[in-house]
Amino acid sequence: MTLLPGGGDPHRFGTEAFYAALGRAFVAMCAVVPFLFLIEAVDQGLAFGFDPAAGIIPRRIEGLDGIFFSPFLHHGFDHLYSNSVPLILLGTFVLAAGARRFLWSTLVIVLVSGLGVWFTGSPNSVVVGASGVIFGYLGILLTRGIVERSWWNFAVFLLVGLLYGWQLIGILPIDERISWQGHLFGLLGGVVAAIVFRRRPDVGGPYHSESTLTLP
């Protein structure tokens, strides 16, 4: 386990290292959203047509690259506004547990969500948006409280469940304008990531992990 000088374990609630990691994660996630707004502003202002060019087009080869690009694109500012707050909040808790785990977990979510949409979505649609990633982070936080068996993760589990548990209805095909496949497979990708990248017991301490969040 890696400890921060004078701050204790960044995974132990109440330590200086814990609050420092959480604060840096929040700042980092807050920096992501303006970048998404810049992309949307460029897309709309210059009429580049990013969505049809870089979104996921199910079951079409030309739509495969959208698996990686679609989370950065949105159908207008209203769509982006609705994703911004949950992306910051859920992403903060996921990122605070370690930058490496965050990056690998996000990659798993993007792949599982994107491939799920590509295989099962309507070939007449173009799917964009960060909601698959958001549902993936939701899946991570809900699952992590179980697989890592820590009071802090259980507290996050309860908080996230109270705030965003109702959004799980988004995995059902209740609105043809919404990619429920992206939500469902994103959630499943988050569950997989939480299990694969969980903190494991170690002989030198209760857990081991790269743990610290180091950002420029």
C-alpha positions in Angstrom: 0.0 0.0 0.0 1.3 3.4 -0.9 0.9 6.1 1.8 1.3 9.8 1.4 3.8 11.6 3.7 2.1 13.0 6.7 -1.4 12.2 5.4 -2.0 8.5 6.0 -3.8 6.1 3.8 -5.7 7.8 0.9 -8.3 5.1 1.1 -9.0 5.6 4.8 -11.9 8.0 5.4 -10.8 11.0 7.5 -7.1 11.1 6.7 -5.5 14.1 5.0 -4.5 11.9 2.1 -8.1 10.8 1.6 -9.4 14.4 1.4 -6.5 15.4 -0.8 -7.2 12.6 -3.3 -10.9 13.4 -3.3 -10.2 17.1 -3.9 -7.8 16.5 -6.8 -10.2 14.1 -8.3 -13.0 16.7 -8.2 -10.8 19.3 -9.8 -9.8 16.9 -12.5 -13.4 15.9 -13.3 -14.5 19.6 -13.3 -11.8 20.2 -16.0 -13.2 17.5 -18.2 -16.7 19.1 -18.6 -15.4 22.4 -20.2 -13.5 20.3 -22.7 -16.8 18.6 -23.7 -18.5 21.9 -24.0 -15.7 23.2 -26.2 -16.1 20.2 -28.5 -19.9 20.8 -28.7 -19.4 24.5 -29.3 -16.9 23.8 -32.2 -19.3 21.2 -33.6 -22.3 23.6 -33.6 -20.4 26.8 -34.4 -18.5 25.5 -37.4 -21.1 22.9 -38.4 -18.5 20.1 -38.6 -21.1 17.4 -38.2 -19.1 15.4 -35.6 -22.1 13.3 -34.5 -22.7 11.4 -37.7 -19.0 11.3 -38.5 -17.7 10.0 -35.2 -20.8 8.6 -33.4 -21.6 4.9 -33.1 -23.6 3.5 -36.0 -24.7 0.1 -35.0 -23.7 -2.9 -37.1 -21.9 -0.8 -39.6 -18.1 -0.9 -40.0 -17.9 2.8 -40.5 -19.5 3.3 -37.1 -17.0 1.2 -35.1 -14.7 4.1 -34.4 -17.6 5.8 -32.6 -17.0 3.4 -29.8 -14.1 5.6 -28.7 -15.2 9.0 -30.0 -18.9 9.0 -29.1 -18.5 9.6 -25.3 -17.0 13.1 -26.2 -20.0 14.0 -28.4 -23.5 15.1 -27.5 -26.8 15.9 -29.3 -26.7 19.6 -28.4 -26.0 21.5 -25.2 -29.2 20.3 -23.3 -27.9 16.7 -23.7 -24.5 17.8 -22.4 -26.0 19.7 -19.5 -27.9 16.7 -18.3 -24.7 14.6 -18.3 -22.4 17.1 -16.7 -23.3 16.9 -13.0 -23.5 13.1 -12.7 -20.3 12.8 -14.7 -18.4 15.1 -12.3 -19.9 13.6 -9.1 -19.6 9.9 -10.0 -16.3 10.4 -11.8 -14.9 12.1 -8.7 -15.5 9.1 -6.5 -14.1 6.7 -9.1 -11.0 8.8 -9.8 -10.3 9.4 -6.1 -9.6 5.6 -5.7 -6.6 5.9 -8.1 -5.8 7.4 -11.5 -4.6 4.1 -13.0 -7.7 2.2 -11.9 -9.8 5.1 -13.2 -8.2 5.0 -16.6 -8.4 1.2 -17.0 -12.0 1.1 -15.7 -13.1 3.9 -18.1 -11.5 2.0 -21.0 -13.4 -1.2 -20.0 -16.7 0.8 -19.7 -16.2 2.5 -23.1 -15.5 -0.8 -24.8 -18.3 -2.8 -23.2 -20.8 0.0 -23.6 -19.8 0.9 -27.2 -19.6 -2.7 -28.4 -23.0 -3.4 -26.8 -24.5 -0.5 -28.7 -22.8 -1.5 -31.9 -24.1 -5.1 -31.8 -27.6 -4.4 -30.5 -28.6 -0.9 -31.5 -30.6 0.2 -34.5 -28.5 0.5 -37.7 -30.5 3.6 -38.6 -29.4 5.5 -35.5 -26.3 7.4 -34.5 -25.4 7.1 -30.8 -23.4 9.7 -29.0 -23.0 10.9 -25.4 -21.2 10.2 -22.1 -24.2 8.5 -20.5 -22.8 5.0 -21.1 -19.7 6.1 -19.1 -21.8 7.6 -16.4 -23.8 4.4 -16.0 -20.5 2.6 -15.9 -19.2 4.7 -13.1 -22.5 4.1 -11.3 -22.0 0.4 -11.8 -18.4 0.7 -10.3 -19.6 2.5 -7.2 -22.5 0.3 -6.5 -20.4 -2.9 -7.0 -17.2 -1.6 -5.2 -19.1 -1.3 -1.9 -19.7 -5.1 -2.1 -16.5 -6.5 -3.5 -14.1 -4.3 -1.5 -15.9 -4.6 1.9 -15.0 -1.2 3.3 -17.2 1.2 5.3 -16.3 4.1 3.0 -17.3 2.2 -0.1 -20.5 1.1 1.5 -21.2 4.8 2.4 -20.6 5.8 -1.3 -22.8 2.9 -2.3 -25.7 4.3 -0.2 -25.1 7.9 -1.3 -24.9 7.0 -5.0 -27.9 4.7 -4.7 -30.0 7.5 -3.1 -29.0 10.1 -5.6 -28.9 8.1 -8.8 -30.5 4.8 -8.2 -33.6 6.0 -9.9 -31.6 6.4 -13.1 -31.4 2.6 -13.4 -34.7 2.9 -15.2 -32.6 4.2 -18.1 -31.5 0.6 -18.8 -35.0 -0.2 -20.0 -36.3 0.5 -23.6 -38.8 3.1 -22.5 -37.8 6.0 -24.9 -36.7 5.4 -28.4 -34.7 8.6 -28.4 -32.4 7.2 -25.6 -29.9 4.5 -26.1 -30.9 2.1 -23.3 -28.3 -0.3 -24.7 -25.5 2.2 -23.9 -26.9 2.5 -20.4 -27.3 -1.2 -19.8 -23.9 -2.2 -21.2 -22.2 0.7 -19.6 -23.6 -0.4 -16.2 -22.4 -4.0 -16.9 -19.0 -2.7 -17.9 -18.7 -0.8 -14.6 -19.6 -4.0 -12.7 -16.9 -5.9 -14.5 -14.3 -3.1 -14.0 -15.1 -2.9 -10.2 -14.5 -6.7 -9.9 -11.4 -6.9 -12.1 -9.7 -3.7 -10.7 -10.7 -4.2 -7.1 -8.2 -3.6 -4.3 -7.0 -7.1 -3.2 -5.7 -8.3 0.1 -1.9 -8.1 0.6 0.4 -9.6 3.2 1.8 -6.2 3.9 -1.5 -4.7 4.9 -5.3 -5.0 4.5 -5.2 -4.0 0.8 -2.8 -3.1 -1.9 -3.3 -0.7 -4.8 -1.4 2.1 -6.6 -3.8 4.2 -4.5 -2.4 7.7 -4.8 -3.8 10.1 -7.3 -1.0 12.0 -9.0 -2.0 14.6 -11.5 -0.1 17.6 -12.8 
